[in-house]
Amino acid sequence: MKSGNTPPQQRPEQGPPPTDKIKMAIAAVLLVIPIVALLWVPSYAKDAPELWGFPFFFWYQFLWVFICSGLTWTAYKLTLSARGLTTHKVGEDR
């Protein structure tokens, strides 16, 4: 049984995890791609070609919803990998 007079255990200072800067840079580029593509409006401000009757302007933007989610997921996984983290909980089998 511990006595009340003992000091609490000192925890070593934990800084940020070591990161792979190349993977983090790739993740940043993946997140910038949709921003640049959608801010460059003259590239898609047109009617042709149509897809199932929808002008290019609309289906191009809708397509970026799926592209952006894929790029964001990939950037997330790269960030985890760059920091040496995993998504499994401690004690679980991989």
N, CA, C and O atoms as a MOPAC input file, in Angstrom:
PM7 MOZYME 1SCF
protein

 N      0.84000 1    -1.16300 1     0.00000 1
 C      0.00000 1     0.00000 1     0.00000 1
 C      0.89200 1     1.23500 1     0.00000 1
 O      1.86100 1     1.30500 1     0.75700 1
 N      0.56800 1     2.20700 1    -0.84600 1
 C      1.37400 1     3.41200 1    -0.96200 1
 C      1.00500 1     4.38500 1     0.13800 1
 O     -0.15000 1     4.49800 1     0.54900 1
 N      2.01800 1     5.07200 1     0.59300 1
 C      1.73200 1     6.10200 1     1.59100 1
 C      1.40000 1     7.40400 1     0.86900 1
 O      1.80600 1     7.58900 1    -0.27800 1
 N      0.68900 1     8.28300 1     1.50000 1
 C      0.27800 1     9.53500 1     0.89800 1
 C      1.40600 1    10.53600 1     0.76500 1
 O      1.21900 1    11.59000 1     0.15700 1
 N      2.59000 1    10.23200 1     1.32700 1
 C      3.69100 1    11.18400 1     1.29700 1
 C      4.61100 1    11.02600 1     0.09200 1
 O      5.50200 1    11.85300 1    -0.10300 1
 N      4.42500 1    10.00000 1    -0.71400 1
 C      5.31400 1     9.80300 1    -1.85400 1
 C      4.88600 1    10.71900 1    -2.99200 1
 O      3.69100 1    10.87400 1    -3.24700 1
 N      5.86000 1    11.33500 1    -3.68500 1
 C      5.50100 1    12.22900 1    -4.79900 1
 C      4.95800 1    11.41900 1    -5.96700 1
 O      5.34200 1    10.26500 1    -6.16000 1
 N      4.07900 1    12.01300 1    -6.73300 1
 C      3.55700 1    11.29600 1    -7.90500 1
 C      4.68300 1    11.01900 1    -8.89500 1
 O      5.67700 1    11.74400 1    -8.94300 1
 N      4.51700 1     9.98400 1    -9.66700 1
 C      5.55100 1     9.63300 1   -10.63100 1
 C      5.68900 1    10.74700 1   -11.66000 1
 O      4.70000 1    11.26600 1   -12.17900 1
 N      6.91200 1    11.09300 1   -11.93400 1
 C      7.18700 1    12.12400 1   -12.92800 1
 C      7.11100 1    11.47600 1   -14.31000 1
 O      7.70600 1    10.42700 1   -14.55700 1
 N      6.37400 1    12.12000 1   -15.19000 1
 C      6.28200 1    11.62900 1   -16.56000 1
 C      7.27400 1    12.40500 1   -17.41200 1
 O      7.35000 1    13.63000 1   -17.30700 1
 N      8.02500 1    11.72500 1   -18.24100 1
 C      8.95000 1    12.45700 1   -19.10800 1
 C      8.15700 1    13.35800 1   -20.06100 1
 O      7.05200 1    13.02100 1   -20.48400 1
 N      8.74400 1    14.49600 1   -20.38100 1
 C      8.05200 1    15.40800 1   -21.29700 1
 C      7.92400 1    14.73700 1   -22.64700 1
 O      8.86900 1    14.15000 1   -23.17400 1
 N      6.72700 1    14.84400 1   -23.18600 1
 C      6.47300 1    14.26600 1   -24.49900 1
 C      6.31900 1    15.39600 1   -25.49500 1
 O      5.40300 1    16.21200 1   -25.39000 1
 N      7.19900 1    15.43900 1   -26.44000 1
 C      7.11800 1    16.42800 1   -27.49700 1
 C      6.31000 1    15.87200 1   -28.65300 1
 O      5.70600 1    14.80400 1   -28.54600 1
 N      6.30300 1    16.59000 1   -29.74300 1
 C      5.59800 1    16.07100 1   -30.91500 1
 C      6.28800 1    14.81000 1   -31.43000 1
 O      7.50400 1    14.66700 1   -31.30300 1
 N      5.52400 1    13.91300 1   -32.00000 1
 C      6.14500 1    12.68400 1   -32.49800 1
 C      7.08100 1    12.99200 1   -33.66200 1
 O      6.86300 1    13.96800 1   -34.38000 1
 N      8.11000 1    12.18600 1   -33.86200 1
 C      8.98400 1    12.40800 1   -35.01100 1
 C      8.18700 1    12.21000 1   -36.29300 1
 O      7.38100 1    11.28500 1   -36.39800 1
 N      8.41600 1    13.08000 1   -37.25700 1
 C      7.63100 1    13.00300 1   -38.48600 1
 C      8.53000 1    12.86900 1   -39.70200 1
 O      9.67200 1    13.32900 1   -39.72300 1
 N      7.97200 1    12.22400 1   -40.70500 1
 C      8.61800 1    12.11900 1   -42.00900 1
 C      8.16000 1    13.33500 1   -42.81000 1
 O      7.01200 1    13.39200 1   -43.25000 1
 N      9.04400 1    14.29300 1   -42.99800 1
 C      8.66500 1    15.56500 1   -43.61300 1
 C      8.27700 1    15.41900 1   -45.08000 1
 O      7.47800 1    16.20700 1   -45.58500 1
 N      8.81700 1    14.44400 1   -45.75700 1
 C      8.45400 1    14.23600 1   -47.16100 1
 C      6.99700 1    13.79200 1   -47.26800 1
 O      6.25600 1    14.28500 1   -48.11900 1
 N      6.58700 1    12.86200 1   -46.40500 1
 C      5.19100 1    12.40800 1   -46.42700 1
 C      4.24100 1    13.54700 1   -46.04100 1
 O      3.15100 1    13.66800 1   -46.59900 1
 N      4.65900 1    14.37500 1   -45.08900 1
 C      3.82200 1    15.51000 1   -44.69700 1
 C      3.69600 1    16.51800 1   -45.83700 1
 O      2.63400 1    17.11000 1   -46.02700 1
 N      4.77300 1    16.71400 1   -46.59400 1
 C      4.72800 1    17.62800 1   -47.73500 1
 C      3.80600 1    17.08000 1   -48.82500 1
 O      3.06000 1    17.83700 1   -49.44700 1
 N      3.85600 1    15.77800 1   -49.05500 1
 C      2.96800 1    15.16300 1   -50.04200 1
 C      1.51800 1    15.31200 1   -49.60500 1
 O      0.64700 1    15.60200 1   -50.42400 1
 N      1.25500 1    15.11400 1   -48.31500 1
 C     -0.10300 1    15.27300 1   -47.79100 1
 C     -0.58300 1    16.71600 1   -47.98600 1
 O     -1.74300 1    16.94100 1   -48.33000 1
 N      0.29100 1    17.67600 1   -47.77100 1
 C     -0.08100 1    19.07900 1   -47.96700 1
 C     -0.40800 1    19.35600 1   -49.42500 1
 O     -1.36900 1    20.06700 1   -49.72100 1
 N      0.37800 1    18.80500 1   -50.33400 1
 C      0.11500 1    18.99200 1   -51.76200 1
 C     -1.23800 1    18.37600 1   -52.13700 1
 O     -1.99800 1    18.95900 1   -52.91100 1
 N     -1.53100 1    17.20000 1   -51.58800 1
 C     -2.81400 1    16.54900 1   -51.87500 1
 C     -3.99000 1    17.41000 1   -51.40700 1
 O     -5.04600 1    17.40700 1   -52.04000 1
 N     -3.81900 1    18.13800 1   -50.31900 1
 C     -4.89600 1    18.98900 1   -49.81700 1
 C     -5.00700 1    20.29400 1   -50.59500 1
 O     -6.07000 1    20.91500 1   -50.60900 1
 N     -3.94000 1    20.71100 1   -51.23300 1
 C     -3.96200 1    21.96000 1   -52.00100 1
 C     -4.53900 1    21.74600 1   -53.40200 1
 O     -5.09500 1    22.67700 1   -53.98400 1
 N     -4.41800 1    20.55400 1   -53.94200 1
 C     -4.88400 1    20.27700 1   -55.30700 1
 C     -6.34600 1    20.68000 1   -55.52100 1
 O     -6.62100 1    21.40400 1   -56.47800 1
 N     -7.31000 1    20.24900 1   -54.67500 1
 C     -8.69600 1    20.65300 1   -54.93900 1
 C     -8.92200 1    22.15500 1   -54.77600 1
 O     -9.77200 1    22.73000 1   -55.45600 1
 N     -8.18000 1    22.78500 1   -53.89200 1
 C     -8.34200 1    24.23000 1   -53.69900 1
 C     -7.95800 1    24.96200 1   -54.97000 1
 O     -8.68800 1    25.83700 1   -55.43700 1
 N     -6.81600 1    24.60500 1   -55.52700 1
 C     -6.35900 1    25.25500 1   -56.75900 1
 C     -7.30100 1    24.93700 1   -57.91600 1
 O     -7.66300 1    25.82400 1   -58.68800 1
 N     -7.69600 1    23.67700 1   -58.03400 1
 C     -8.55500 1    23.26700 1   -59.14700 1
 C     -9.90300 1    23.98400 1   -59.12200 1
 O    -10.42900 1    24.34600 1   -60.17500 1
 N    -10.46000 1    24.19100 1   -57.94100 1
 C    -11.78400 1    24.81400 1   -57.86400 1
 C    -11.71500 1    26.34200 1   -57.81800 1
 O    -12.70500 1    27.00400 1   -58.13200 1
 N    -10.59600 1    26.90600 1   -57.44200 1
 C    -10.45800 1    28.36800 1   -57.48500 1
 C    -10.10300 1    28.87400 1   -58.87800 1
 O    -10.25200 1    30.06200 1   -59.16700 1
 N     -9.63600 1    27.98100 1   -59.73300 1
 C     -9.31800 1    28.34800 1   -61.11400 1
 C    -10.57900 1    28.20800 1   -61.97100 1
 O    -10.68700 1    27.30600 1   -62.80200 1
 N    -11.51700 1    29.10900 1   -61.75000 1
 C    -12.85100 1    29.04400 1   -62.35400 1
 C    -12.82600 1    29.08200 1   -63.88100 1
 O    -13.59800 1    28.34100 1   -64.48900 1
 N    -11.99900 1    29.88600 1   -64.54200 1
 C    -12.03300 1    29.89300 1   -66.01700 1
 C    -11.79100 1    28.52000 1   -66.65200 1
 O    -12.17400 1    28.29900 1   -67.80100 1
 N    -11.16200 1    27.60400 1   -65.92200 1
 C    -10.90700 1    26.27800 1   -66.49500 1
 C    -12.18100 1    25.45000 1   -66.63600 1
 O    -12.22000 1    24.52300 1   -67.44500 1
 N    -13.21100 1    25.76100 1   -65.87600 1
 C    -14.43200 1    24.95300 1   -65.95300 1
 C    -15.71000 1    25.78400 1   -66.10500 1
 O    -16.80400 1    25.23300 1   -65.98800 1
 N    -15.60800 1    27.05800 1   -66.35500 1
 C    -16.78900 1    27.91000 1   -66.52800 1
 C    -17.26900 1    27.83900 1   -67.97600 1
 O    -17.14700 1    28.80100 1   -68.73500 1
 N    -17.80900 1    26.69300 1   -68.33700 1
 C    -18.30900 1    26.48600 1   -69.70000 1
 C    -19.43900 1    25.46600 1   -69.68100 1
 O    -19.63100 1    24.75000 1   -68.69800 1
 N    -20.17500 1    25.41000 1   -70.77200 1
 C    -21.31900 1    24.50200 1   -70.85400 1
 C    -20.94900 1    23.14000 1   -71.43400 1
 O    -21.50400 1    22.12100 1   -71.02200 1
 N    -20.02200 1    23.11200 1   -72.38200 1
 C    -19.69400 1    21.86100 1   -73.05200 1
 C    -18.42800 1    21.27400 1   -72.42700 1
 O    -17.56900 1    22.04600 1   -71.99900 1
 N    -18.27200 1    20.00300 1   -72.35400 1
 C    -19.19000 1    18.96300 1   -72.78000 1
 C    -20.25800 1    18.67800 1   -71.72000 1
 O    -20.04200 1    18.87900 1   -70.52500 1
 N    -21.39000 1    18.21500 1   -72.18000 1
 C    -22.47300 1    17.86200 1   -71.26000 1
 C    -22.37400 1    16.38900 1   -70.89200 1
 O    -21.87000 1    15.56900 1   -71.66000 1
 N    -22.86400 1    16.07600 1   -69.70600 1
 C    -22.91000 1    14.69100 1   -69.23800 1
 C    -24.31800 1    14.44200 1   -68.73300 1
 O    -24.71900 1    15.02400 1   -67.72500 1
 N    -25.07300 1    13.59700 1   -69.40400 1
 C    -26.47800 1    13.29600 1   -69.10300 1
 C    -27.31600 1    14.57000 1   -69.00700 1
 O    -28.21000 1    14.67200 1   -68.16700 1
 N    -27.02300 1    15.53100 1   -69.86600 1
 C    -27.77800 1    16.77100 1   -69.91600 1
 C    -27.29100 1    17.84900 1   -68.95900 1
 O    -27.80900 1    18.96600 1   -68.97600 1
 N    -26.31600 1    17.53800 1   -68.13500 1
 C    -25.78300 1    18.53500 1   -67.20000 1
 C    -24.58900 1    19.24400 1   -67.83100 1
 O    -23.70500 1    18.58900 1   -68.38300 1
 N    -24.55200 1    20.56100 1   -67.75700 1
 C    -23.39300 1    21.28600 1   -68.29200 1
 C    -22.11600 1    20.93000 1   -67.53300 1
 O    -22.15600 1    20.50700 1   -66.37800 1
 N    -20.99900 1    21.11000 1   -68.20300 1
 C    -19.69000 1    20.78400 1   -67.64400 1
 C    -19.47600 1    21.45600 1   -66.29500 1
 O    -18.92200 1    20.84600 1   -65.38000 1
 N    -19.90700 1    22.69900 1   -66.16100 1
 C    -19.71900 1    23.46300 1   -64.92900 1
 C    -20.23700 1    22.70200 1   -63.71000 1
 O    -19.57600 1    22.66300 1   -62.67200 1
 N    -21.42500 1    22.09500 1   -63.83700 1
 C    -22.02100 1    21.41100 1   -62.68700 1
 C    -21.39500 1    20.05600 1   -62.40900 1
 O    -21.04300 1    19.76300 1   -61.26600 1
 N    -21.24800 1    19.21600 1   -63.44400 1
 C    -20.73500 1    17.88100 1   -63.15000 1
 C    -19.25700 1    17.89000 1   -62.80800 1
 O    -18.78600 1    16.98700 1   -62.11700 1
 N    -18.50600 1    18.89200 1   -63.27500 1
 C    -17.09900 1    19.02100 1   -62.89600 1
 C    -16.98000 1    19.29200 1   -61.39400 1
 O    -16.16100 1    18.67200 1   -60.71500 1
 N    -17.79100 1    20.20900 1   -60.87800 1
 C    -17.75000 1    20.51600 1   -59.44800 1
 C    -18.21600 1    19.32100 1   -58.61400 1
 O    -17.64900 1    19.03400 1   -57.56000 1
 N    -19.24300 1    18.63500 1   -59.09000 1
 C    -19.73900 1    17.46600 1   -58.35700 1
 C    -18.69900 1    16.35000 1   -58.34000 1
 O    -18.56800 1    15.64000 1   -57.34300 1
 N    -17.96800 1    16.19200 1   -59.42400 1
 C    -16.90900 1    15.18900 1   -59.48800 1
 C    -15.83100 1    15.47300 1   -58.44200 1
 O    -15.24400 1    14.55000 1   -57.87800 1
 N    -15.57900 1    16.75200 1   -58.19000 1
 C    -14.55800 1    17.11700 1   -57.20700 1
 C    -14.96700 1    16.76800 1   -55.78000 1
 O    -14.10300 1    16.67700 1   -54.90800 1
 N    -16.23000 1    16.57300 1   -55.52100 1
 C    -16.65600 1    16.12200 1   -54.18800 1
 C    -16.00900 1    14.77000 1   -53.87800 1
 O    -15.49600 1    14.55600 1   -52.77900 1
 N    -16.03800 1    13.86700 1   -54.84900 1
 C    -15.46800 1    12.53200 1   -54.65600 1
 C    -13.94200 1    12.56000 1   -54.71300 1
 O    -13.27500 1    11.87900 1   -53.93500 1
 N    -13.39400 1    13.34900 1   -55.63300 1
 C    -11.93700 1    13.46500 1   -55.72900 1
 C    -11.37000 1    14.04700 1   -54.44000 1
 O    -10.36400 1    13.56300 1   -53.92100 1
 N    -12.01900 1    15.08800 1   -53.92600 1
 C    -11.54700 1    15.75400 1   -52.71000 1
 C    -11.60100 1    14.81400 1   -51.49900 1
 O    -10.68800 1    14.81400 1   -50.67400 1
 N    -12.65400 1    14.02500 1   -51.39500 1
 C    -12.73100 1    13.10400 1   -50.25600 1
 C    -11.63900 1    12.03900 1   -50.35200 1
 O    -11.07500 1    11.64700 1   -49.33100 1
 N    -11.33400 1    11.57000 1   -51.54900 1
 C    -10.24700 1    10.60700 1   -51.72100 1
 C     -8.89200 1    11.21200 1   -51.40300 1
 O     -8.05900 1    10.56700 1   -50.76700 1
 N     -8.66500 1    12.43900 1   -51.83700 1
 C     -7.39300 1    13.10000 1   -51.54000 1
 C     -7.24900 1    13.39300 1   -50.05200 1
 O     -6.15600 1    13.27700 1   -49.49700 1
 N     -8.34700 1    13.77200 1   -49.40500 1
 C     -8.30200 1    14.04800 1   -47.96900 1
 C     -8.01400 1    12.77600 1   -47.17600 1
 O     -7.22400 1    12.80000 1   -46.23300 1
 N     -8.65000 1    11.66800 1   -47.55200 1
 C     -8.40700 1    10.38700 1   -46.87700 1
 C     -6.94800 1     9.96000 1   -47.06300 1
 O     -6.30600 1     9.49100 1   -46.12300 1
 N     -6.43300 1    10.12700 1   -48.28800 1
 C     -5.04500 1     9.76200 1   -48.55900 1
 C     -4.09000 1    10.63400 1   -47.74900 1
 O     -3.10200 1    10.13300 1   -47.21000 1
 N     -4.37100 1    11.92100 1   -47.65800 1
 C     -3.53000 1    12.82200 1   -46.85900 1
 C     -3.57800 1    12.43300 1   -45.38400 1
 O     -2.56100 1    12.49400 1   -44.69300 1
 N     -4.74200 1    12.03700 1   -44.90300 1
 C     -4.88200 1    11.59300 1   -43.51000 1
 C     -4.02600 1    10.35500 1   -43.24900 1
 O     -3.31000 1    10.28700 1   -42.25000 1
 N     -4.10500 1     9.38200 1   -44.14700 1
 C     -3.32600 1     8.15900 1   -43.97900 1
 C     -1.82200 1     8.45100 1   -44.06900 1
 O     -1.03200 1     7.86100 1   -43.33100 1
 N     -1.42800 1     9.35600 1   -44.96700 1
 C     -0.02100 1     9.73200 1   -45.06500 1
 C      0.45800 1    10.42000 1   -43.78800 1
 O      1.58200 1    10.19600 1   -43.34000 1
 N     -0.39500 1    11.25300 1   -43.20800 1
 C     -0.03800 1    11.94100 1   -41.97000 1
 C      0.14900 1    10.94300 1   -40.83300 1
 O      1.09900 1    11.05200 1   -40.05800 1
 N     -0.74500 1     9.98200 1   -40.73400 1
 C     -0.58000 1     8.94100 1   -39.71100 1
 C      0.71400 1     8.17500 1   -39.91900 1
 O      1.45500 1     7.91100 1   -38.97200 1
 N      0.97100 1     7.82800 1   -41.15500 1
 C      2.18400 1     7.08100 1   -41.47600 1
 C      3.43400 1     7.91300 1   -41.19200 1
 O      4.42700 1     7.38800 1   -40.68800 1
 N      3.39000 1     9.19200 1   -41.50900 1
 C      4.54600 1    10.06800 1   -41.29900 1
 C      4.86100 1    10.23300 1   -39.82300 1
 O      6.02000 1    10.42100 1   -39.45300 1
 N      3.85900 1    10.16700 1   -38.98900 1
 C      4.05600 1    10.32300 1   -37.55300 1
 C      4.25400 1     8.99300 1   -36.84000 1
 O      4.44800 1     8.96300 1   -35.62500 1
 N      4.20800 1     7.89400 1   -37.58500 1
 C      4.40800 1     6.58500 1   -36.97900 1
 C      3.22400 1     6.12700 1   -36.15900 1
 O      3.36700 1     5.28200 1   -35.27500 1
 N      2.05900 1     6.67300 1   -36.44300 1
 C      0.86200 1     6.30300 1   -35.69300 1
 C      0.04900 1     5.29100 1   -36.47500 1
 O      0.16600 1     5.18200 1   -37.69600 1
 N     -0.77400 1     4.55600 1   -35.75100 1
 C     -1.69500 1     3.62700 1   -36.38500 1
 C     -3.08600 1     3.90000 1   -35.83900 1
 O     -3.24800 1     4.62500 1   -34.85800 1
 N     -4.06700 1     3.32500 1   -36.46800 1
 C     -5.43400 1     3.53700 1   -36.01400 1
 C     -5.93100 1     2.45000 1   -35.08300 1
 O     -7.04800 1     2.54300 1   -34.57200 1
 N     -5.11300 1     1.40100 1   -34.84500 1
 C     -5.56800 1     0.34500 1   -33.93700 1
 C     -5.32500 1     0.77200 1   -32.48900 1
 O     -4.43600 1     1.57300 1   -32.20100 1
 N     -6.12500 1     0.22500 1   -31.60200 1
 C     -5.98900 1     0.54200 1   -30.18500 1
 C     -4.94900 1    -0.36300 1   -29.55100 1
 O     -4.68800 1    -1.46500 1   -30.03300 1
 N     -4.35900 1     0.11600 1   -28.46800 1
 C     -3.34200 1    -0.64000 1   -27.77100 1
 C     -3.93200 1    -1.94800 1   -27.26500 1
 O     -5.00300 1    -1.95800 1   -26.65700 1
 N     -3.24800 1    -3.03000 1   -27.51000 1
 C     -3.70900 1    -4.33500 1   -27.06800 1
 C     -4.50300 1    -5.09100 1   -28.11400 1
 O     -4.74000 1    -6.28800 1   -27.95600 1
 N     -4.92100 1    -4.41700 1   -29.18700 1
 C     -5.66100 1    -5.09900 1   -30.25000 1
 C     -4.67000 1    -5.74700 1   -31.20600 1
 O     -3.56000 1    -5.25100 1   -31.39900 1
 N     -5.08000 1    -6.85100 1   -31.79700 1
 C     -4.27500 1    -7.45700 1   -32.83900 1
 C     -4.43200 1    -6.63400 1   -34.09500 1
 O     -5.50100 1    -6.08800 1   -34.36800 1
 N     -3.36800 1    -6.55000 1   -34.84700 1
 C     -3.41400 1    -5.74700 1   -36.08000 1
 C     -4.08200 1    -6.47000 1   -37.17900 1
 O     -4.20500 1    -5.93800 1   -38.28300 1

